Every structure is written in C-alpha cells, then in structure tokens.
C-alpha cells in the first residue's frame, strides 16, 4: 500500500500560523477524570467531593501520599482530642495552635507542612484555625482578599479578625482591612487556594505541566476568576511547548502536553492543530497502520474537532483504506468490509478527503473478493460506494460495466 504522504504534515504545521488563543473569560467546566493526580487516594478524594460524598472537607487538605496523610491526620487528631482545647477561651486556644504548628512562615507551605514540619502560610494557618475553632462551636468565617487570607470569629456582637500569620496582641482586632475586595470562602475553596499557591510555585520553578495539574485541582475546588485565568494561561504555555515538541519530532511528549492544554482550552484552534500535527507525526513514523488507526479513531472520539481538520481526516482515510487492504489480503473479508463501512460512515460527506487511487485499489480488491465468494449483490453495492470516493477510477468503472452486463437478461437486451 502507498505510504501516507508527508506533505500533509507540512500543511497542517503551516496552518498553525493563522490561529491564536482567544478564549479567556469563557466558562470552564472541568471534571476530576480530566486532571492528573499524584495518587489514587487523592483522586478518590476529589471524586468523592465532586459527587458530594466527601463527609469532611478537611480531607482535601491532606497530602496525596498515604503515609504522609496518615501522619497529618494523627497530628491533627492528637491536637483536637486534647481536653484543654475545649476548655480554653479563643485566644489561648489559638496560641496553643500556633505553638503546635506555626513555627516558620513560608510563602508556599501546605496544610501538611504545618502539621508535619510546623511550616505555615496564611492559607494553612487559616485552615487550621477555622477547623479548631469550629470544633469548639465558635462562629467562624474565612475571608479571601487579593493578597491574603484571614479568619474572623464572632465575639460579642461583632466579627473579630484573627491574623494567623502575625504575633502578639495584634492577632485580635476589629480594624477593617483596606482591600479592593473581600470574599467569604468555604474550606473546600480554601483547599483550592492551597493548590493554587503550589501551582504558582511550580510555574516559578519552570515545571509547567506540574503547575497545570495543580491549578486544575485548584479549579475543581474553587473556580474563581484568578484561578481560571491562571489555569488557561498555563494551558497556553503548555500549548506552546507542545508545538515546539511537534516541530522537533518529539510527538509522544507533545501529545502529553497538548492533551493537558486542551482540557482548559478545548476550543483553541492553535492547540487543536498542534495536537492533530502530533498525531500525524506518529502516523507517519510508524508502518503499523492498524495501531495508528486505533489511536486516531480514539482521538477522534475524544476530540471531535479533529473531524473538522482536513489534513487529519485525509490521513485518517488513508489509514482506514490501508487497514482494509491488509485485512482483505490476509483473507479477513469481514474486517476489510468493516473498514470500508467505517470509511463510508465517517467520510462520505467529504469524499474529496479520500485519495481516489487508494480508494479505487481497495474497493476493487473488496469487489473481487465478494464476487469470488458468490455475493454479486453485495459486490454491486460496494462498487457504488467506491465510485463515490473514486468517481473517475477506470478500474471501478470497468467492474461496474461488467456487473451491469452480468445482470442483463434476454428481455433487457431486447429493450
């Protein structure tokens, strides 16, 4: 069979110059199965939360690894079950909490870092403070501002702010912060901000794929504008790195990056065409038509936009014809006819995307196979389909004339 022509890959890469990202601000609906997690346990927590089956949002703060999460749960439970916590007033309770878990401030520190290493920031310290005070029955709220998180507790007839990252008497006061906006958030949303901070740190370290995974988890828990915009920004960077890998023939790595990017920017034509180009590179680099067909078919099901890219669909048609040819040559008529049926079903609306020479050869072989098996009616119907893709095929035309002559009886000839 004829190899897939390489000029198609060049055409699709050339087409990338005409597309740009224009999707910021649109609604992004992520699902847990679209995000990469660090462990099965972490993935299960997010699935349970997504389906409203997570009994305690505190679970969203624990580390992904089972041993670390177990140590963190034990540390927190040991503090919560101490009788002194229930009997002490709010201020001494918080001071005990700070001595137990808030020793060294770090701009990026997780809930687990506070419980295991006593390293904290405003997110983890606010989370622990809110959990402990709510267990005592206090009325507590967590507030987000553009650059800070803090906790307020209801005392007497007003809210009193607890600056969990400060020291001394300045911890408790009623003076209002002067922020451009203040938003009350839930513990699950606070957990989202923990992932958001970790994602920003990963970006700062140049780990773009890791940052995308962390920001994806943040978005699942708290799809706020700044988290969504940062996730899309990171997806755009992944799209760029994916395109560079396509240009340097690193197709498998490119697909990994571009698959992630499509989660956040599913309508971005630039990323779509880069993804298609990576698939075409893989198809051109391997003679395994069957495996390449299966991969491209799965990609078309997952990403319907591929059906709108002529260069990809042309190669997909080539793969279908190649797989059908190989099946017919080895005597597997059913598999060969199945491939041609898929070609008819998927590409009959765009016959111009099918190479007529290849179509004529494969349909001609299928016709001969059916005639030999004594199925003239099926052979005739197959010829009609083949001529739809190769209307000027002399070989198929001769076969059609032969079928018509065979079908004419004496009465037909008198007419």
C-alpha positions as CSV (number, residue, x, y, z in Angstrom):
1,X,0.0,0.0,0.0
2,X,1.0,3.6,-0.6
3,X,2.6,5.4,2.4
4,X,0.8,8.4,3.9
5,X,2.1,11.5,2.1
6,X,4.4,13.6,4.2
7,X,3.3,16.9,2.6
8,X,0.1,16.8,4.7
9,X,2.0,17.2,7.9
10,X,3.8,20.2,6.5
11,X,0.4,21.7,5.5
12,X,-1.0,21.4,9.0
13,X,2.0,22.9,10.6
14,X,1.8,25.8,8.2
15,X,-1.8,26.3,9.1
16,X,-0.8,26.9,12.8
17,X,0.4,30.4,11.9
18,X,-3.2,31.5,11.4
19,X,-4.6,30.7,14.9
20,X,-4.3,32.3,18.3
21,X,-5.8,31.9,21.8
22,X,-8.9,34.0,22.2
23,X,-10.9,32.1,24.9
24,X,-10.1,33.8,28.2
25,X,-13.2,34.7,30.2
26,X,-15.3,31.8,28.9
27,X,-16.8,29.3,31.4
28,X,-14.5,26.3,32.0
29,X,-16.2,23.1,33.3
30,X,-13.6,20.6,34.4
31,X,-14.2,17.1,35.7
32,X,-11.9,15.1,38.0
33,X,-11.1,12.5,35.3
34,X,-9.5,15.2,33.2
35,X,-6.9,16.0,35.8
36,X,-3.7,14.1,36.7
37,X,-3.4,13.3,40.4
38,X,-0.4,12.3,42.5
39,X,-2.0,9.2,43.9
40,X,-5.2,7.1,43.7
41,X,-6.2,8.2,47.2
42,X,-6.0,11.9,46.2
43,X,-8.0,11.2,43.0
44,X,-10.7,9.4,45.1
45,X,-11.0,12.4,47.5
46,X,-11.7,14.7,44.5
47,X,-14.2,12.2,43.0
48,X,-16.0,12.0,46.3
49,X,-16.1,15.7,46.7
50,X,-17.3,16.2,43.2
51,X,-20.2,13.8,43.8
52,X,-21.0,15.3,47.3
53,X,-19.8,12.1,49.0
54,X,-16.9,13.6,51.0
55,X,-18.0,13.8,54.6
56,X,-15.3,16.2,55.8
57,X,-13.7,18.9,53.5
58,X,-10.6,18.7,55.8
59,X,-9.7,15.6,53.7
60,X,-9.0,17.9,50.8
61,X,-6.0,19.5,52.6
62,X,-4.1,16.3,53.3
63,X,-1.1,15.2,51.3
64,X,-1.5,12.9,48.3
65,X,0.8,10.2,49.7
66,X,-0.9,7.7,52.1
67,X,1.9,7.7,54.7
68,X,2.1,11.5,54.8
69,X,-1.6,11.9,55.0
70,X,-1.8,9.3,57.9
71,X,0.8,11.3,59.8
72,X,-1.0,14.5,59.2
73,X,-4.4,13.1,60.4
74,X,-2.7,11.7,63.5
75,X,-1.2,15.1,64.4
76,X,-4.4,17.0,63.9
77,X,-6.5,14.4,65.8
78,X,-4.0,14.5,68.7
79,X,-4.4,18.2,68.9
80,X,-8.2,18.2,68.6
81,X,-8.8,15.5,71.1
82,X,-6.9,17.3,73.8
83,X,-9.4,18.3,76.6
84,X,-7.7,21.6,77.1
85,X,-8.7,22.9,73.7
86,X,-12.4,22.7,74.6
87,X,-12.0,24.4,77.9
88,X,-9.7,27.3,76.9
89,X,-11.0,30.6,75.6
90,X,-10.5,31.5,71.9
91,X,-7.2,33.5,72.4
92,X,-5.3,30.8,74.4
93,X,-6.6,28.1,72.1
94,X,-5.2,29.9,69.1
95,X,-1.9,30.5,70.9
96,X,-1.7,26.7,71.6
97,X,-2.4,26.1,68.0
98,X,0.3,28.5,66.9
99,X,2.9,26.9,69.2
100,X,2.0,23.5,67.9
101,X,2.0,24.1,64.2
102,X,3.1,27.7,63.3
103,X,6.8,27.9,63.8
104,X,8.3,29.1,60.5
105,X,6.5,31.2,57.9
106,X,6.9,30.3,54.2
107,X,5.2,31.9,51.3
108,X,4.3,28.5,49.9
109,X,3.5,26.0,52.6
110,X,0.8,23.3,52.6
111,X,-1.5,22.1,55.3
112,X,0.7,19.0,55.6
113,X,3.8,21.2,56.1
114,X,2.2,22.8,59.1
115,X,1.2,19.5,60.6
116,X,4.4,17.7,60.0
117,X,7.1,20.4,59.9
118,X,5.4,23.4,61.6
119,X,5.9,25.5,58.4
120,X,2.9,27.6,57.5
121,X,1.4,30.5,55.5
122,X,-1.9,32.3,55.6
123,X,-3.8,29.5,53.8
124,X,-2.7,26.6,56.0
125,X,-2.8,28.6,59.3
126,X,-6.3,30.0,58.4
127,X,-7.5,26.5,57.6
128,X,-6.2,25.0,60.9
129,X,-7.6,27.9,62.9
130,X,-11.0,27.7,61.3
131,X,-11.2,23.9,61.9
132,X,-10.2,24.1,65.5
133,X,-12.5,27.0,66.4
134,X,-15.5,25.4,64.6
135,X,-14.9,22.3,66.6
136,X,-15.3,24.3,69.8
137,X,-18.6,25.6,68.4
138,X,-17.4,29.1,67.5
139,X,-18.9,31.1,64.7
140,X,-16.1,31.4,62.2
141,X,-15.6,32.6,58.7
142,X,-12.6,32.5,56.3
143,X,-12.1,35.6,54.1
144,X,-10.1,36.0,50.9
145,X,-8.6,39.2,49.7
146,X,-6.4,39.8,46.7
147,X,-3.2,39.0,48.6
148,X,-4.2,37.5,51.9
149,X,-6.4,35.0,53.8
150,X,-7.5,35.6,57.3
151,X,-10.1,34.3,59.8
152,X,-12.8,36.1,61.7
153,X,-14.6,34.9,64.8
154,X,-17.9,36.3,66.2
155,X,-17.2,37.8,69.6
156,X,-20.0,39.6,71.5
157,X,-21.8,41.5,68.8
158,X,-19.2,41.8,66.0
159,X,-16.6,40.0,64.0
160,X,-13.1,40.0,65.3
161,X,-10.2,39.3,62.9
162,X,-7.5,36.8,63.7
163,X,-4.3,37.5,61.8
164,X,-2.9,33.9,61.8
165,X,0.4,35.0,60.4
166,X,1.1,37.8,63.0
167,X,2.3,37.7,66.5
168,X,1.4,39.3,69.9
169,X,-1.6,41.4,70.7
170,X,-2.0,42.4,67.0
171,X,-3.6,39.0,66.5
172,X,-7.1,40.1,67.6
173,X,-8.6,43.4,66.5
174,X,-11.7,44.9,64.9
175,X,-10.0,47.3,62.5
176,X,-11.1,46.6,58.9
177,X,-8.6,45.8,56.2
178,X,-8.5,48.2,53.2
179,X,-8.7,45.7,50.3
180,X,-10.2,46.2,46.9
181,X,-12.4,43.2,47.5
182,X,-13.1,40.7,50.3
183,X,-14.9,37.3,49.8
184,X,-16.0,34.7,52.3
185,X,-14.9,31.3,51.2
186,X,-15.5,27.7,52.3
187,X,-12.9,25.2,53.5
188,X,-13.1,23.4,50.1
189,X,-12.4,26.7,48.3
190,X,-9.5,27.4,50.8
191,X,-8.1,24.0,49.8
192,X,-8.3,25.2,46.2
193,X,-6.2,28.2,47.1
194,X,-3.6,25.8,48.7
195,X,-3.3,24.1,45.3
196,X,-3.3,27.5,43.6
197,X,-0.2,28.6,45.6
198,X,1.5,25.3,44.8
199,X,0.8,25.7,41.1
200,X,2.2,29.2,41.1
201,X,5.4,27.9,42.8
202,X,5.7,25.1,40.1
203,X,5.3,27.7,37.4
204,X,8.0,29.8,39.0
205,X,10.2,26.7,39.0
206,X,9.6,26.1,35.3
207,X,7.5,23.0,35.8
208,X,4.7,23.9,33.5
209,X,3.0,20.5,33.3
210,X,3.1,20.1,37.1
211,X,1.7,23.6,37.5
212,X,-1.2,22.8,35.2
213,X,-2.1,19.7,37.2
214,X,-2.0,21.6,40.5
215,X,-4.0,24.5,39.0
216,X,-6.5,22.0,37.6
217,X,-7.1,20.7,41.1
218,X,-7.4,24.3,42.4
219,X,-10.1,25.0,39.7
220,X,-12.1,21.9,40.6
221,X,-12.4,23.1,44.2
222,X,-12.6,26.8,43.6
223,X,-13.2,28.1,40.0
224,X,-12.6,31.7,40.8
225,X,-11.6,34.1,38.0
226,X,-8.0,34.3,39.0
227,X,-7.6,30.5,39.3
228,X,-9.4,30.0,35.9
229,X,-7.3,32.7,34.2
230,X,-4.0,31.3,35.6
231,X,-5.1,27.7,34.5
232,X,-5.8,29.0,31.0
233,X,-2.5,30.9,30.9
234,X,-0.7,27.7,31.9
235,X,-2.6,25.8,29.3
236,X,-1.4,28.3,26.7
237,X,2.2,27.8,27.8
238,X,1.7,24.0,27.5
239,X,0.3,24.5,24.0
240,X,3.4,26.4,23.1
241,X,5.8,23.8,24.5
242,X,3.7,21.1,22.8
243,X,4.0,22.8,19.4
244,X,7.8,23.1,19.9
245,X,8.0,19.4,20.6
246,X,6.0,18.8,17.4
247,X,8.5,20.9,15.4
248,X,11.4,18.9,16.9
249,X,9.7,15.5,16.2
250,X,9.0,14.7,19.9
251,X,5.5,13.6,19.1
252,X,4.6,11.5,22.2
253,X,5.8,14.2,24.6
254,X,3.9,16.7,22.6
255,X,0.7,14.8,22.8
256,X,1.0,14.7,26.6
257,X,1.4,18.5,26.9
258,X,-1.3,19.2,24.3
259,X,-3.8,16.8,25.9
260,X,-3.5,18.8,29.1
261,X,-3.8,22.1,27.3
262,X,-7.0,21.0,25.6
263,X,-8.6,20.4,29.0
264,X,-8.5,24.1,29.7
265,X,-8.6,25.5,26.2
266,X,-10.8,23.0,24.3
267,X,-11.7,25.4,21.5
268,X,-8.3,26.9,20.9
269,X,-7.6,26.3,17.2
270,X,-3.8,26.7,17.7
271,X,-3.7,23.8,20.2
272,X,-6.1,21.7,18.2
273,X,-4.0,21.9,15.1
274,X,-0.8,21.2,17.1
275,X,-2.5,18.1,18.6
276,X,-3.5,16.9,15.1
277,X,0.0,17.5,13.9
278,X,1.5,15.4,16.7
279,X,-0.9,12.5,15.8
280,X,0.1,12.8,12.1
281,X,3.8,12.7,13.0
282,X,3.2,9.4,14.9
283,X,1.2,8.0,12.0
284,X,3.9,8.9,9.5
285,X,6.7,7.5,11.6
286,X,5.2,4.0,12.1
287,X,4.2,1.4,9.4
288,X,1.7,-0.2,11.8
289,X,-1.5,1.0,10.1
290,X,-3.8,-0.9,12.4
291,X,-2.3,0.6,15.6
292,X,-2.2,4.1,14.1
293,X,-5.9,3.7,13.0
294,X,-6.9,2.7,16.5
295,X,-5.1,5.6,18.1
296,X,-6.5,8.1,15.6
297,X,-10.0,6.7,16.0
298,X,-9.8,7.0,19.8
299,X,-8.6,10.6,19.4
300,X,-11.5,11.5,17.1
301,X,-14.0,10.2,19.7
302,X,-12.4,12.1,22.5
303,X,-11.8,15.3,20.4
304,X,-14.5,15.8,17.8
305,X,-12.7,18.9,16.5
306,X,-10.3,16.5,14.6
307,X,-13.1,15.7,12.2
308,X,-13.0,19.4,11.0
309,X,-9.3,19.4,10.2
310,X,-8.9,18.3,6.5
311,X,-5.2,17.3,6.9
312,X,-6.0,14.9,9.7
313,X,-9.1,13.4,8.1
314,X,-7.1,12.8,4.9
315,X,-4.6,10.7,6.8
316,X,-7.4,9.0,8.8
317,X,-9.0,8.0,5.5
318,X,-5.6,6.7,4.3
319,X,-5.3,4.6,7.5
320,X,-8.8,3.2,7.0
321,X,-8.0,2.1,3.5
322,X,-4.6,0.7,4.5
323,X,-6.2,-1.4,7.3
324,X,-9.0,-2.6,5.0
325,X,-6.4,-3.6,2.3
326,X,-4.3,-5.5,4.8
327,X,-7.4,-7.4,6.1
328,X,-8.5,-8.3,2.6
329,X,-5.1,-9.5,1.6
330,X,-4.8,-11.9,4.6
331,X,-8.3,-13.2,3.8
332,X,-10.2,-11.5,6.6
333,X,-13.1,-10.3,4.5
334,X,-15.3,-9.2,7.4
335,X,-12.5,-6.9,8.8
336,X,-11.9,-5.4,5.4
337,X,-15.5,-4.7,4.8
338,X,-15.8,-3.3,8.3
339,X,-13.0,-0.8,7.5
340,X,-14.7,0.3,4.3
341,X,-18.0,0.7,6.1
342,X,-16.3,2.9,8.6
343,X,-14.9,5.0,5.7
344,X,-18.4,5.3,4.3
345,X,-19.9,6.3,7.6
346,X,-17.2,8.8,8.7
347,X,-16.1,10.4,5.4
348,X,-18.9,10.1,2.9
349,X,-19.7,13.8,3.5
350,X,-16.2,14.7,2.4
351,X,-15.1,12.3,-0.4
352,X,-12.6,14.9,-1.5
353,X,-10.5,14.0,1.6
354,X,-10.1,10.4,0.3
355,X,-7.3,9.6,-2.1
356,X,-9.1,8.2,-5.2
357,X,-6.2,6.0,-6.3
358,X,-6.1,4.2,-2.9
359,X,-9.9,4.0,-2.8
360,X,-10.1,2.5,-6.2
361,X,-7.5,-0.1,-5.4
362,X,-9.0,-1.2,-2.1
363,X,-12.6,-1.2,-3.3
364,X,-11.5,-3.2,-6.4
365,X,-9.9,-5.8,-4.2
366,X,-13.0,-6.0,-2.0
367,X,-15.3,-6.3,-5.1
368,X,-13.2,-9.2,-6.4
369,X,-13.3,-10.9,-3.0
370,X,-17.1,-10.7,-2.9
371,X,-17.5,-11.9,-6.5
372,X,-15.3,-14.9,-5.7
373,X,-17.5,-15.6,-2.7
374,X,-20.6,-15.6,-4.8
375,X,-22.1,-12.4,-3.4
376,X,-22.8,-10.4,-6.6
377,X,-25.4,-8.1,-5.0
378,X,-23.0,-7.1,-2.2
379,X,-20.3,-6.6,-4.7
380,X,-22.5,-4.3,-6.8
381,X,-23.4,-2.2,-3.7
382,X,-19.8,-1.9,-2.8
383,X,-18.9,-0.6,-6.2
384,X,-21.4,2.2,-5.8
385,X,-19.8,3.2,-2.6
386,X,-16.3,3.0,-4.1
387,X,-17.3,5.2,-7.0
388,X,-18.5,7.8,-4.5
389,X,-14.9,8.2,-3.4
390,X,-13.2,7.5,-6.7
391,X,-15.7,8.6,-9.4
392,X,-13.1,8.6,-12.1
393,X,-11.5,5.3,-11.4
394,X,-11.2,3.4,-14.6
395,X,-10.8,0.1,-12.8
396,X,-14.0,0.5,-10.8
397,X,-15.8,1.8,-13.9
398,X,-14.9,-1.4,-15.8
399,X,-16.1,-3.5,-13.0
400,X,-19.4,-1.7,-12.8
401,X,-20.0,-2.2,-16.5
402,X,-19.2,-5.9,-16.1
403,X,-21.7,-6.2,-13.3
404,X,-24.4,-4.5,-15.4
405,X,-23.7,-6.9,-18.3
406,X,-23.9,-9.9,-16.0
407,X,-27.2,-8.7,-14.6
408,X,-28.9,-8.2,-18.0
409,X,-31.3,-10.9,-19.1
410,X,-32.8,-11.6,-22.6
411,X,-35.8,-9.3,-22.0
412,X,-33.5,-6.5,-21.1
413,X,-31.4,-7.0,-24.2
414,X,-34.5,-6.8,-26.5
415,X,-35.2,-3.4,-25.0
